């Protein structure tokens, strides 16, 4: 028997309401085994105590990017549901976004400048991002099939035309709902971004990310971080993947430690490709709770 999900209700004014799960987990779990497309369940490194639903391959790719991104502090899949009046018609819309992420404002500015999502997630944040306030970024992840021209390649049979008109009407209603939801987010101080797979994901090779994330279980101590930071200081703040691995003991254990330090945001590795010996490694700005880390270490980084 499935336990009932307790929900918290927040009035947003104007007949608009936001619902969240009382346990701070997904508001719904759409991965049921009944869908025809590929779905996933995912244990995120940055989301303890919850199993997350990924309702498409593209959503899973975004979660992998968030887990390796030094800009993303935490996130939630299917985080909340908005209920709000329909525009121009009676009734109400319901909208549940794919993801809600906590990021520095620097990350949002990258997306606003047209930087593809995958590139923004894998970039080294600017040093000034350390002083940024942290903001809520809501993500809707859609594949290219949602944006094809439905009027093309349609047969002249009346039933085919009727189906095409119905699909076009659903697409128009969906886009109107999405536009109204974006206005609501803007009103409450959230940011919104539509991740399109062709623009934001498909032009990047992300097949190496799962192997990097497997190293999160490495045994990392304050001394490990200290070794990494001292090595970066000696190198003027920039080193190579081989250099960092060597500073952390070399071999498979050194590689595992380097990958783990990146995942935890203590160092940054250029993961826009599968890292090689000459891949760049640098000191990232410490965001959120990571700022407290430096006070625990005997080594103080010189900005």
NUMIGU-220714 format. One record per residue: x, y, z of N, C-alpha, C, O, CB in turn; residue in one letter. Coordinates in pm, whole numbers, padded with zeros to 5 digits, always signed. Atoms other than C-alpha are relative to their C-alpha. Glycine has a CB too. Layout:
<pts>
XYZXYZXYZXYZXYZa ...
</pts>
This chain:
<pts>
+00084-00120+00000+00000+00000+00000+00087+00125+00000+00177+00137+00083-00095+00001+00122x -00078-00121+00012+00139+00338-00104-00046+00102+00103-00165+00132+00114-00011+00058-00142x +00035-00098-00102+00154+00592+00177-00042+00130-00067+00009+00168-00172+00119+00024+00096x +00048-00128+00052-00029+00918+00121+00107+00106+00018+00171+00115+00123-00131+00042+00070x -00100-00106-00005+00198+01211+00040-00060+00124+00065-00157+00181+00015+00053+00032-00142x +00044-00123-00065+00152+01498+00281+00060+00121-00071+00178+00123-00104+00038-00001+00150x -00042-00117+00076+00169+01837+00111-00012+00127+00082-00098+00140+00169-00082+00012-00127x +00004-00132-00060+00243+02190+00223-00047+00099-00105+00002+00099-00218+00139+00041+00057x +00063-00093+00093+00038+02466+00062+00047+00143+00028+00045+00188+00143-00153-00009+00008x -00040-00140-00013+00166+02821-00002-00084+00084-00095-00085+00061-00216+00152+00017-00031x +00082-00091+00081-00071+03093-00122+00092+00106-00061+00169+00171+00009-00113+00066+00087x -00084-00097+00070+00094+03313-00385-00078+00124-00045-00021+00215-00105+00064-00066-00121x +00082-00114+00037-00196+03554-00437-00059-00016-00139-00002-00084-00224+00081+00128+00008x +00063+00006+00131-00432+03596-00730-00048-00138-00038-00052-00171-00157+00093+00048-00102x +00046+00136+00028-00564+03242-00697+00111-00097-00035+00084-00207-00084-00098+00003-00111x -00115+00085+00032-00213+03101-00740+00051-00069+00127+00063-00006+00232+00114+00085-00066x -00039+00080-00115-00093+02823-00510+00120-00087-00037+00130-00134-00150-00119-00088+00050x -00112+00094+00018+00230+02623-00470-00011-00110+00104-00029-00083+00223+00137+00074+00010x +00000+00116-00089+00232+02272-00323+00139-00063+00000+00200-00081-00105-00108-00103-00042x -00125+00074-00015+00543+02101-00187-00025-00123+00087-00118-00125+00168+00111+00089+00062x +00009+00118-00086+00593+01759-00030+00050+00036+00139+00150+00107+00153+00082-00118-00060x -00038-00029-00138+00613+01775+00347+00139-00051+00034+00208+00006+00118-00100-00059+00096x -00134+00057-00026+00928+01558+00342+00107+00063-00086+00221+00016-00086-00001-00150-00022x -00094-00075+00086+01095+01804+00096+00049-00081-00119+00146-00043-00185+00119+00045+00082x -00037+00082+00115+01114+01529-00167-00085+00033-00122-00152+00136-00124-00012-00147+00034x +00081-00024+00119+00950+01499-00510-00149+00009+00034-00199-00069+00116+00023-00111-00102x +00144-00016-00024+00588+01619-00515-00079-00110-00070-00193-00139-00033-00048+00139-00049x +00060+00115+00068+00510+01333-00754+00112-00088-00052+00225-00043-00068-00095+00045-00116x -00101+00095+00050+00691+01025-00881-00057-00065-00125-00126-00167-00118+00039-00108+00108x +00061+00042+00125+00604+00980-01246+00062-00122-00064+00013-00169-00167+00003+00110-00095x -00065+00118+00057+00839+00687-01310-00073-00123+00054-00045-00169+00164+00153-00006+00035x +00087+00109-00046+00586+00404-01290+00018-00129-00079-00040-00232-00042-00143+00044-00010x -00014+00119+00084+00697+00160-01560-00106-00009-00107-00105-00103-00186-00004-00123+00084x +00108+00004+00099+00392+00243-01771+00027+00090-00120-00048+00087-00218-00129+00041+00065x -00027-00091+00111+00553+00503-01996+00072-00072-00113+00142-00171-00092+00083+00120+00049x -00063+00062+00116+00669+00422-02347+00142+00051-00022+00223-00016-00086-00084+00026-00123x -00136-00051+00013+00977+00642-02330+00087-00049+00116+00036-00100+00215+00000+00155-00005x -00094+00045-00102+01288+00563-02127-00007+00090+00122-00001+00212+00111+00143-00003-00056x +00001-00075-00126+01267+00668-01762+00107-00060+00093+00160-00168+00068-00141-00004+00068x -00106+00044-00091+01509+00637-01471-00038+00036+00144-00115+00129+00168+00136+00065-00037x -00003-00043-00140+01530+00641-01092+00147+00022+00033+00234-00052-00011-00067-00107+00098x -00139-00045-00014+01841+00813-00967+00030+00039+00144-00047+00111+00208+00028+00119-00093x -00050-00040-00132+02033+00843-00640+00102+00111-00020+00213+00085-00066+00063-00121+00077x -00090-00113+00021+02190+01188-00646+00094+00018+00117+00056-00001+00233-00079+00126-00023x -00100-00029-00102+02507+01272-00459-00039+00123+00081-00011+00131+00200+00138+00021-00064x +00033-00126-00065+02369+01617-00378-00139+00003+00062-00180+00105+00116+00012+00112-00100x +00136+00005-00056+02022+01505-00268-00010-00122+00091-00059-00226+00047-00109-00005-00114x +00004+00115-00091+02054+01278+00037-00144-00035+00040-00231+00052+00045+00084+00028+00124x +00126+00049-00058+01763+01068+00163-00117-00002-00096-00231-00024-00053-00037+00083+00117x +00110+00007+00097+01559+01081-00160+00047-00070-00127+00160-00050-00173-00052+00142-00033x -00020+00055+00134+01539+00873-00476-00075+00091-00096-00190+00127-00071-00051-00150-00012x +00058-00099+00091+01471+01101-00772-00051-00065-00128+00012-00158-00180+00103+00107-00033x +00048+00048+00130+01259+01035-01080+00058+00082-00114+00063+00205-00106-00153+00004-00005x -00040-00068+00123+01400+01119-01423-00090-00057-00110-00080-00175-00144+00155-00022-00033x +00103+00048+00091+01121+01099-01679+00046-00005-00146-00035-00030-00235-00120+00087+00011x -00056+00012+00134+01351+01105-01983+00152-00010+00012+00209+00018+00117-00041+00121-00090x -00146+00003+00001+01713+01052-02082+00058+00139+00019+00160+00156+00086+00052-00061-00131x -00049-00137-00013+01754+01430-02110-00002+00046+00145+00091+00113+00190-00084+00095-00087x +00006-00037-00141+01641+01479-01749+00113-00064+00079+00173+00000+00166-00135-00039+00060x -00111+00067-00069+01895+01222-01631+00132+00068-00032+00215+00085+00056+00006-00149-00040x -00123-00071+00037+02169+01401-01825+00014+00130+00079+00123+00164+00124+00001+00030-00150x -00005-00125-00077+02078+01727-01653+00037-00029+00145+00115+00047+00204-00135+00074-00007x -00034+00034-00138+02096+01557-01311+00148-00035+00013+00212+00004+00111-00087-00119+00048x -00143+00031-00004+02441+01418-01391+00083+00128-00005+00182+00142+00067+00039-00093-00117x -00070-00128+00009+02552+01768-01489-00008+00076+00131+00091+00136+00174-00057+00084-00113x +00014-00070-00127+02414+01913-01167+00087-00063+00108+00141+00008+00193-00147+00001+00045x -00081+00068-00102+02596+01651-00960+00149+00030-00015+00221+00031+00085-00023-00150-00008x -00143-00030+00017+02935+01734-01114+00027+00150-00006+00143+00192-00005+00053-00066-00126x -00019-00144+00012+02876+02110-01139+00040+00061+00134-00026+00037+00235-00128+00068-00053x -00039-00069-00123+03063+02319-00882-00092+00118+00027-00085+00179+00134+00145+00048-00009x +00094-00111-00019+02789+02583-00933-00131-00044+00066-00197+00038+00130-00031+00064-00134x +00126+00049-00056+02495+02364-00824+00024-00054+00141+00100-00149+00159-00062-00110-00090x -00020+00044-00138+02474+02328-00445-00090-00117+00036-00046-00214+00098-00025+00115+00095x +00094+00110-00022+02165+02110-00426-00116+00018-00096-00131+00124-00158-00050-00004+00148x +00115-00011+00090+01851+02037-00626-00104-00104+00037-00079-00191+00120+00044-00018-00148x +00107+00096-00021+01524+01847-00631-00074-00022-00132-00100+00073-00206-00098+00048+00111x +00081+00033+00117+01335+01667-00908-00148+00005+00037-00186-00029+00149+00038-00139-00056x +00144-00014-00025+00959+01728-00941-00021+00071+00134-00087+00017+00222-00070-00140+00001x -00012-00062-00133+01004+01981-00658-00129+00057+00057-00145+00062+00179+00101+00107-00007x +00123-00064-00047+00662+02146-00640-00101+00001-00113-00068-00027-00228+00028+00145+00051x +00107-00015+00101+00332+02193-00821-00064+00136+00016-00103+00176+00126-00106-00112+00013x +00074-00127+00003+00183+02528-00919-00141-00026-00050-00161-00102-00145+00072+00106-00089x +00138+00001+00047-00193+02564-00953-00041+00146-00016-00033+00224+00078-00097-00076+00100x +00027-00142+00026-00305+02889-01117-00106+00013-00110-00123-00078-00191+00130+00074-00041x +00109-00018+00097-00591+03035-01327+00049-00005-00145+00156+00046-00177-00070+00133+00024x -00028+00001+00143-00592+02966-01700-00021+00140-00057-00106+00215-00009-00089-00104-00074x +00012-00131+00065-00550+03269-01922-00101-00010-00114-00086-00091-00206+00138+00050-00052x +00098-00005+00108-00852+03348-02138-00104-00109+00003-00190-00114-00085+00069-00006-00128x +00097+00110-00010-01049+03041-02025-00028-00027+00146+00049+00012+00234+00051-00128-00071x +00032+00038-00136-01220+02908-01717+00087-00118+00042+00146-00187-00042-00149-00035+00014x -00077+00112-00052-01049+02656-01493+00140+00041+00040+00177+00158+00037+00006-00110-00102x -00135-00025-00047-00695+02622-01369+00100-00094-00066+00066-00206-00105+00008-00014+00153x -00112+00081+00046-00362+02495-01492+00072-00059+00121+00071-00001+00229+00097+00083-00087x -00093+00059-00098-00137+02261-01293+00133-00018-00071+00139-00068-00183-00054-00138+00056x -00133+00011+00061+00235+02273-01359+00101-00046+00103+00117+00015+00209+00044+00134-00062x -00108+00052-00083+00513+02066-01205+00129+00002-00081+00139-00071-00179-00031-00145+00051x -00125-00006+00077+00865+02156-01325+00083-00125+00023+00057-00205+00113+00081+00125+00040x -00086+00118-00010+01134+01897-01375+00100+00010+00115+00124-00088+00185+00075-00021-00130x -00106-00014-00100+01397+02039-01140-00001+00140+00060-00042+00237-00003+00137-00029-00062x -00021-00127-00068+01462+02314-00887+00141-00005+00060+00173-00097+00134-00111+00026+00112x -00142+00003-00034+01828+02405-00825+00038+00126+00078-00015+00234+00052+00086-00013-00127x -00057-00115-00070+02014+02631-00581+00137+00029-00061+00227-00056-00057+00012-00028+00155x -00122-00038+00070+02289+02817-00769+00037+00144+00035-00048+00219+00083-00016-00016-00153x -00035-00142-00014+02487+03143-00742-00061+00078-00117-00085+00021-00224+00155+00019+00006x +00060-00081+00106+02343+03429-00945+00086+00000-00127+00035+00018-00237-00020+00145+00049x -00090+00008+00115+02650+03399-01170-00048-00103-00100-00040-00079-00221+00141-00034+00046x +00044+00108+00089+02510+03074-01312-00120+00043-00083-00127+00014-00202-00034-00126+00082x +00117-00049+00072+02178+03236-01405+00042+00100-00107-00012+00100-00218-00102+00066+00098x -00047-00100+00099+02362+03520-01578+00061-00070-00121+00046-00023-00234+00104+00095+00065x -00057+00075+00112+02549+03264-01790-00110-00047-00095-00097-00034-00217+00080-00121+00051x +00111+00046+00083+02221+03117-01913-00067+00116-00071-00105+00103-00188-00102-00076+00085x +00062-00118+00061+02078+03463-01979+00085+00053-00115+00032+00115-00207-00022+00110+00105x -00090-00044+00106+02383+03537-02194+00002-00097-00118+00070-00071-00218+00141+00016+00054x +00007+00095+00109+02305+03234-02412+00098-00115+00009+00111-00191-00087+00022+00070-00126x -00092+00113-00017+02564+02991-02274-00082-00128+00013-00172-00134+00098+00092+00021+00126x +00074+00126-00012+02434+02634-02329+00008-00056+00143+00109-00039+00211+00054-00103-00100x +00008+00047-00139+02328+02465-02005+00117-00089+00038+00176-00070+00144-00130-00074+00021x -00109+00092-00034+02590+02188-02018+00131+00075+00019+00207+00045+00111+00017-00107-00109x -00124-00077-00012+02871+02438-02073+00000+00083+00127+00101+00090+00197+00018+00090-00123x +00008-00080-00122+02750+02665-01793+00021-00086+00123+00087-00044+00218-00136+00071+00008x -00012+00089-00116+02728+02369-01555+00144-00047+00021+00187-00068+00135-00091-00121-00017x -00135+00055-00010+03082+02250-01633+00108+00107+00011+00223+00075+00039+00028-00088-00119x -00098-00107-00006+03253+02591-01638+00049+00024+00143-00020-00005+00241-00059+00129-00057x -00052-00047-00129+03475+02715-01358-00070+00131+00035-00056+00228-00039+00156+00018-00003x +00066-00126-00037+03265+02978-01175+00102+00112+00020+00214+00088+00066-00083-00018+00129x -00089-00114-00022+03418+03324-01168+00022+00019+00149-00065-00014+00230-00057+00127-00063x -00033-00020-00140+03590+03416-00843-00106+00084+00071-00136+00059+00188+00136+00067+00013x +00098-00087-00064+03328+03686-00777-00130-00073+00035-00210-00022+00113-00031+00116-00091x +00121+00076-00033+03057+03416-00765-00004-00036+00148-00110-00064+00202-00007-00127-00084x -00007+00032-00143+03177+03349-00409-00081+00099+00083-00133+00065+00189+00145-00003+00048x +00075-00103-00072+03012+03676-00304-00145+00010-00048-00222+00090+00006+00069+00134-00015x +00137-00004+00052+02693+03612-00504-00100-00052+00102-00067-00137+00185-00009-00082-00129x +00107+00064-00076+02365+03549-00334-00043-00126-00074-00030-00135-00196-00121+00098+00021x +00047+00124+00059+02224+03202-00392-00147+00015-00037-00226+00070+00040+00020-00119+00097x +00135-00019+00051+01905+03188-00598-00060-00134-00041+00011-00234-00057-00001+00098-00119x +00072+00119+00043+01642+02934-00699-00016+00004-00152-00066+00102-00207-00140-00010+00070x +00013+00014+00144+01656+02819-01061-00090-00119-00030-00060-00232+00009+00140-00017-00068x +00094+00105+00037+01361+02620-01197+00029-00042-00143+00045+00042-00232-00148+00049+00015x -00034+00053+00132+01432+02394-01496-00113-00084-00056-00170-00168+00013+00127-00082+00008x +00090+00087+00077+01198+02246-01754+00085-00060-00111+00145+00013-00190-00125+00079-00058x -00086+00070+00095+01375+01983-01967-00085-00059-00110-00171-00144-00085+00085-00110+00070x +00081+00047+00112+01232+01922-02312+00087-00042-00117+00190+00019-00145-00097+00107-00044x -00069+00047+00119+01344+01726-02616-00048+00076-00123-00150+00145-00119-00022-00149-00019x +00029-00075+00122+01342+01862-02970-00136-00039-00057-00198+00042-00127+00109-00024-00103x +00126+00045+00057+01031+01657-03057-00117+00087+00044-00220+00091-00023-00026-00144+00038x +00106-00088-00049+00823+01901-02852-00014+00126-00084-00114+00196-00074+00025+00037+00145x -00002-00126+00071+00911+02182-03090-00001-00016-00151+00024+00081-00223+00119+00079+00042x +00008+00019+00144+00874+02029-03434-00125+00067-00053-00223+00087+00020+00001-00149-00037x +00115-00061+00065+00637+02191-03679-00102-00109-00028-00078-00194-00115+00041+00076-00130x +00099+00106+00012+00324+01976-03649-00077+00006-00131-00152-00087-00162-00095+00006+00115x +00073-00012+00126+00189+02102-03982+00071-00071-00114+00014-00087-00222-00018+00146-00035x -00077+00065+00105+00462+01924-04179-00030-00150-00003-00063-00211+00098+00151+00023+00021x +00014+00145+00020+00431+01574-04322-00135-00054+00049-00143-00166+00099+00112-00073+00071x +00133+00043-00039+00060+01557-04248-00077-00044-00124-00083+00028-00223-00076+00114+00074x +00081+00048+00113-00157+01347-04478-00125+00085-00015-00165+00156+00077-00037-00149+00018x +00119-00081+00028-00463+01503-04639-00128-00063+00050-00236-00006+00031-00010+00024-00148x +00120+00065-00050-00703+01259-04477-00059+00081+00115+00016+00132+00198+00030-00144+00045x +00062-00081-00106-00957+01434-04248+00041-00042+00141+00062+00043+00227-00151-00008-00011x -00036+00044-00135-00867+01217-03947+00143+00041+00035+00173+00072+00150-00015-00153+00012x -00138-00043-00025-00498+01300-03988+00006+00149+00031+00079+00191+00121+00089-00033-00120x +00003-00144-00024-00569+01671-04007-00061+00032+00136-00016+00124+00205-00079+00071-00110x +00064-00022-00130-00797+01649-03702+00098-00030+00113+00105+00044+00211-00126-00088+00015x -00099+00033-00102-00523+01477-03502+00108+00107+00007+00155+00143+00115+00062-00138-00027x -00103-00104+00002-00272+01739-03614-00050+00127+00068+00025+00191+00141+00041+00031-00144x +00056-00120-00065-00503+02022-03505-00007-00019+00150+00017+00075+00226-00140+00032-00056x +00008+00027-00143-00553+01855-03168+00137+00010+00065+00151+00066+00174-00060-00138+00025x -00136-00008-00053-00178+01819-03117+00047+00145+00006+00112+00187+00101+00095-00084-00084x -00041-00141+00004-00123+02181-03221-00068+00079+00112-00007+00168+00172-00034+00062-00137x +00072-00070-00107-00390+02297-02974+00062-00033+00135+00074+00056+00220-00149-00039-00001x -00065+00039-00125-00224+02100-02692+00134+00071+00015+00169+00116+00125+00019-00153+00005x -00129-00068-00003+00114+02250-02784-00019+00147+00036+00057+00202+00116+00072-00015-00135x +00027-00141-00028-00032+02601-02780-00040+00020+00146+00004+00116+00211-00110+00054-00093x +00043-00010-00139-00198+02540-02443+00119-00022+00094+00133+00047+00195-00111-00103+00030x -00119+00028-00082+00125+02394-02300+00092+00121+00004+00142+00158+00111+00075-00122-00056x -00090-00114+00004+00331+02692-02414-00058+00119+00076+00015+00195+00140+00030+00040-00145x +00065-00107-00076+00074+02935-02269+00014-00025+00150+00039+00067+00227-00149+00013-00039x -00016+00037-00141+00087+02747-01937+00142+00025+00047+00164+00077+00156-00038-00146+00023x -00141-00019-00035+00466+02754-01939+00032+00149+00015+00104+00188+00106+00090-00063-00106x -00023-00144-00007+00467+03128-02007-00057+00061+00126+00005+00148+00187-00058+00068-00120x +00063-00053-00122+00229+03198-01720+00076-00047+00124+00091+00028+00220-00148-00044+00008x -00080+00050-00113+00432+02976-01485+00128+00080+00015+00170+00109+00127+00032-00150-00019x -00123-00079-00006+00746+03170-01574-00027+00137+00064+00056+00188+00139+00060+00018-00142x +00036-00128-00062+00568+03495-01478-00015-00015+00152+00026+00072+00228-00131+00055-00061x +00017+00024-00143+00476+03344-01141+00136-00012+00068+00158+00046+00174-00083-00128+00024x -00134+00014-00058+00837+03243-01076+00069+00135+00011+00135+00164+00111+00084-00096-00085x -00062-00133-00004+00953+03591-01162-00058+00083+00114+00014+00157+00181-00021+00074-00134x +00067-00076-00107+00698+03738-00919+00051-00040+00138+00058+00044+00228-00152-00022-00007x -00042+00046-00133+00827+03524-00629+00153-00006+00013+00206-00058+00111-00060-00138+00028x -00146-00008-00009+01196+03581-00707+00076-00122-00047+00196-00133-00022+00037+00027+00139x -00068+00117+00057+01272+03250-00879+00044+00032-00143-00004+00128-00205-00094-00124+00002x -00042-00010+00140+01450+03211-01213-00043-00126-00073-00056-00232-00013+00154+00020-00011x +00052+00112+00078+01331+02986-01496+00082-00016-00127+00119+00082-00191-00150+00020-00033x -00074+00026+00124+01514+02817-01782-00053-00128-00063-00072-00229+00004+00153-00011+00026x +00043+00115+00076+01395+02581-02053+00121-00067-00063+00185-00010-00151-00103+00040-00109x -00114+00075+00054+01662+02317-02125-00049-00076-00123-00133-00166-00112+00060-00098+00108x +00032+00071+00124+01634+02205-02488+00118-00088-00037+00232-00042-00041-00034+00100-00115x -00111+00095+00016+01835+01895-02568+00092+00035-00116+00214+00019-00102-00055-00138-00020x -00087-00030+00114+01963+02006-02911+00095+00115+00032+00213+00110-00004-00084+00034-00122x -00082-00119-00030+02089+02341-02783+00088-00021+00122+00204+00021+00122-00089+00121+00021x -00064+00000-00132+02189+02258-02427+00074-00127+00037+00156-00126+00129-00101+00028+00103x -00057+00128-00043+02292+01892-02417+00068-00077-00112+00179-00127-00094-00107-00085+00060x -00043+00095+00102+02338+01708-02747+00133+00033-00065+00198-00055-00121-00103-00011-00105x -00128-00036+00063+02640+01903-02869+00119-00028+00091+00233+00003+00055-00001+00148-00038x -00107+00030-00094+02841+01786-02568+00005-00151+00026-00100-00215+00037-00020+00078+00134x -00018+00141-00033+02984+01439-02499+00004-00013+00152+00101+00028+00216+00130-00059-00066x +00012+00009-00146+02872+01360-02145+00013-00143+00050-00021-00172+00165-00132+00058+00046x -00002+00142-00035+02936+00985-02145+00098-00031+00113+00086-00136+00177+00036-00083-00121x -00100+00027-00104+03229+01015-01902-00048+00040+00139+00015+00003+00238+00129+00074-00032x +00042-00051-00130+03029+01181-01622-00033-00109+00102+00005-00096+00218-00119+00090-00017x +00028+00104-00101+02897+00859-01458+00126-00058+00062+00127-00089+00182-00080-00112-00063x -00123+00057-00057+03254+00727-01417+00064+00097+00099+00127+00053+00196+00100-00036-00112x -00051-00098-00095+03355+01052-01246-00080-00008+00129-00023-00006+00238-00006+00143-00060x +00087+00000-00117+03056+01036-01012+00015-00126+00085-00017-00126+00204-00144+00014-00043x -00023+00123-00077+03144+00680-00910+00105+00020+00109+00110-00057+00205+00043-00113-00094x -00109-00022-00096+03442+00824-00719-00043+00084+00120+00042+00120+00202+00116+00067-00068x +00045-00079-00114+03226+01019-00474+00022-00073+00132+00031-00010+00238-00147+00035-00015x -00017+00076-00123+03273+00738-00224+00143-00005+00050+00170-00074+00149-00050-00138-00020x -00139+00001-00044+03647+00802-00194+00012+00055+00142-00066+00141+00182+00088+00081-00096x -00021-00048-00135+03778+00855+00158+00078+00130-00004+00199+00131-00029+00075-00107+00085x -00060-00132+00007+03846+01228+00170+00004+00061+00140-00097+00063+00211-00079+00092-00099x -00015-00065-00130+03981+01403+00478+00037+00146-00021+00061+00189-00134+00108-00073+00087x -00046-00139+00009+04069+01764+00557+00143+00005-00055+00180+00097-00128-00007+00069+00138x -00139+00004+00050+04430+01666+00489+00002-00014-00152+00087+00046-00217+00077-00117+00064x +00005+00016+00145+04334+01558+00134-00025+00134-00068+00043+00168-00165-00109-00100-00039x +00028-00132+00056+04182+01898+00061+00119+00093+00018+00152+00170-00072-00124+00061+00066x -00117-00083-00027+04482+02066+00222+00111-00027-00101+00173+00066-00152+00051-00025+00142x -00102+00036+00098+04721+01875-00007-00032+00059-00137+00056+00111-00205+00012-00152-00009x +00041-00051+00131+04519+01974-00314+00018+00151-00008+00068+00203-00108-00145-00038-00028x -00009-00146+00003+04506+02342-00221+00145+00048+00006+00181+00146-00059-00078+00059+00117x -00141-00039-00004+04875+02360-00133+00066-00020-00137+00148+00061-00180+00075-00082+00109x -00054+00025+00133+04958+02207-00470-00043+00111-00096+00038+00160-00175-00047-00138-00052x +00047-00108+00087+04741+02466-00646+00069+00132+00030+00099+00208-00061-00151+00016+00014x -00070-00123-00036+04906+02748-00453+00140+00002-00061+00184+00104-00113+00007+00015+00152x -00136+00007+00057+05251+02630-00562-00001+00019-00152+00096+00066-00211+00065-00135+00036x +00011-00009+00146+05124+02621-00923-00067+00130-00045-00101+00144-00162-00078-00119-00054x +00063-00126+00038+04976+02970-00915-00149-00011-00023-00207+00071-00093+00065+00054-00122x +00145+00015+00009+04619+02843-00888-00048-00085-00115-00169-00108-00127-00062+00133-00011x +00039+00080+00116+04622+02630-01204+00098-00113-00018+00219-00091-00022-00008+00086-00128x -00085+00117+00021+04755+02278-01255-00065-00091-00103-00161-00053-00170+00025-00075+00133x +00055+00098+00093+04688+01969-01463-00059-00116+00078-00034-00133+00198+00109-00049-00099x +00061+00118-00062+04489+01656-01392+00110-00095+00050+00101-00147+00161-00093-00074-00101x -00111+00088-00041+04813+01452-01383+00072+00058+00121+00109-00015+00213+00100-00021-00115x -00066-00063-00113+04971+01706-01150-00077-00014+00129-00019-00039+00234+00023+00144-00029x +00083+00012-00121+04679+01696-00908-00003-00145+00049+00006-00169+00169-00143+00049-00028x +00000+00141-00039+04664+01316-00912+00131-00035+00071+00131-00104+00173-00019-00091-00124x -00129+00025-00063+05034+01305-00831+00010+00062+00138+00066+00001+00230+00112+00054-00086x -00004-00067-00131+04993+01554-00545-00084-00074+00103-00060-00060+00223-00049+00144-00013x +00088+00072-00092+04724+01331-00396+00039-00146+00017-00039-00227+00067-00141+00009-00050x -00050+00136-00025+04933+01016-00396+00022-00082-00124+00085-00188-00118-00093-00072+00087x -00022+00069+00126+04926+00911-00760-00086-00124-00017-00153-00168+00076+00143-00038-00012x +00071+00124+00028+04772+00607-00926-00151+00013+00008-00205+00124+00010+00046-00105+00094x +00146-00001-00005+04407+00506-00909-00056+00074+00121-00160+00139+00112-00052-00141+00000x +00050-00067-00121+04371+00638-00554+00012+00152-00012-00075+00225+00035+00078-00048+00124x -00013-00143+00022+04503+00979-00652-00106+00053-00095-00161+00161-00074+00138+00032-00055x +00106-00038+00095+04261+00992-00946-00135+00004+00071-00212+00098+00053-00005-00097-00120x +00126+00007-00072+03972+00886-00724-00015+00119+00095-00123+00178+00104-00009-00132+00080x +00005-00113-00092+04060+01154-00468-00024+00131-00074-00101+00215-00028+00130+00009+00080x +00018-00123+00078+04085+01425-00735-00144+00013-00047-00203+00120-00037+00095+00002-00120x +00139-00004+00047+03746+01334-00881-00096+00031+00114-00191+00108+00097-00039-00133-00065x +00087-00021-00116+03588+01327-00536+00008+00145+00047-00094+00204+00083+00038-00095+00114x -00014-00139-00041+03729+01669-00447-00074+00093-00095-00131+00194-00052+00148+00039+00006x +00078-00081+00093+03576+01810-00764-00149-00011+00030-00219+00090+00034+00029-00044-00145x +00142+00021-00027+03237+01657-00688-00045+00078+00123-00157+00130+00128-00030-00149+00018x +00035-00073-00123+03245+01816-00343+00027+00150-00009+00004+00224+00087+00078-00058+00116x -00019-00142+00022+03341+02153-00489+00126+00056+00060+00139+00178+00071-00114+00073+00054x -00125-00046-00062+03688+02170-00328+00103+00039-00105+00185+00128-00082+00057-00107+00092x -00082-00038+00115+03870+02180-00663-00090-00005-00123-00202-00055-00117+00125-00093-00016x +00075+00006+00126+03755+02222-01023+00084-00068-00105+00201-00034-00125-00040+00142-00048x -00063+00069+00112+03842+01986-01308-00082+00031-00124-00205+00030-00118+00010-00155+00026x +00071-00025+00126+03753+02068-01668-00058-00132-00050+00012-00214-00109+00096+00063-00107x +00067+00125+00038+03499+01792-01732-00084+00016-00125-00176-00062-00148-00087-00050+00114x +00069-00014+00127+03378+01923-02067+00039-00113-00096-00021-00128-00202+00032+00137-00063x -00041+00121+00073+03557+01612-02197+00055-00098+00103+00078-00061+00219+00107+00034-00112x -00058+00100-00090+03691+01291-02044+00140+00046+00039+00225+00059-00049+00003-00142-00066x -00129-00061-00037+03987+01422-01839+00120-00084-00038+00123-00206-00022+00003+00027+00147x -00127+00061+00036+04336+01348-01966+00110+00061+00087+00083+00144+00174+00032+00020-00151x -00112-00045-00085+04680+01412-01818+00013+00152+00000+00044+00210+00104+00131-00062-00047x -00020-00145+00009+04689+01774-01942-00127+00081+00022-00128+00202+00000+00058+00034-00134x +00125-00072-00029+04329+01862-01847+00022+00101+00113+00094+00073+00209-00112-00100+00039x -00020-00106-00098+04310+02187-01649-00071-00030+00131-00182-00083+00133-00049+00133-00057x +00056+00010-00135+04249+02182-01274+00027+00133+00070+00137+00188+00057+00062-00122+00081x -00016-00131-00062+04192+02498-01069-00071+00004+00134-00141-00090+00172-00053+00111-00092x +00067-00025-00127+04072+02637-00737-00130+00073-00026-00127+00185-00077+00091+00081+00097x +00127-00069+00024+03699+02719-00755-00034+00092+00116+00021+00076+00225-00112-00102-00023x +00053-00074-00114+03521+02981-00546-00081-00094+00088-00150-00181+00037-00086+00120-00046x +00074+00086-00092+03374+02819-00236-00138+00060+00022-00152+00171+00073+00075-00017+00136x +00138-00050-00002+02996+02855-00251-00078-00061+00116-00053-00174+00157-00069-00030-00132x +00088+00050-00104+02734+02821+00021+00075-00047+00122+00163+00022+00172-00084-00112-00054x -00060+00054-00122+02833+02601+00314+00147-00037-00020+00220-00056+00077-00077-00122+00046x -00141+00033+00024+03165+02522+00143+00092+00110+00051+00211+00084+00074+00025-00023-00150x -00082-00110-00048+03289+02863+00261+00056-00028+00139+00164+00019+00175-00081+00130+00002x -00044+00032-00135+03315+02724+00613+00119-00095-00001+00191-00106+00099-00113-00061+00080x -00105+00101+00007+03559+02460+00493+00138+00061+00026+00221+00002+00094-00002-00068-00136x -00133-00060-00008+03852+02699+00472+00041+00029+00144+00160+00026+00176+00005+00128-00082x -00032-00028-00140+03827+02784+00843+00040-00127+00076+00098-00119+00184-00119+00065+00069x -00034+00127-00065+03869+02414+00927+00139-00048-00038+00193-00140+00024-00102-00106-00037x -00128+00045+00051+04195+02384+00737+00113+00087+00051+00093+00206+00079+00000-00003-00151x -00116-00077-00045+04541+02490+00844+00052+00091-00111+00127+00185-00084+00112-00094+00048x -00047-00077+00114+04601+02630+00496-00109+00100-00040-00224+00061-00056+00036-00092-00119x +00096-00102+00041+04431+02956+00399+00032+00040-00143+00142+00087-00172+00003+00123+00095x -00020-00033+00140+04386+03011+00026+00011+00150-00019-00067+00227+00036-00113-00056-00085x -00018-00142+00030+04514+03343-00102-00070+00031-00131-00027-00015-00236+00151+00037-00007x +00077-00031+00121+04257+03485-00347+00079+00091-00092+00031+00128-00199-00134+00066+00036x 
</pts>
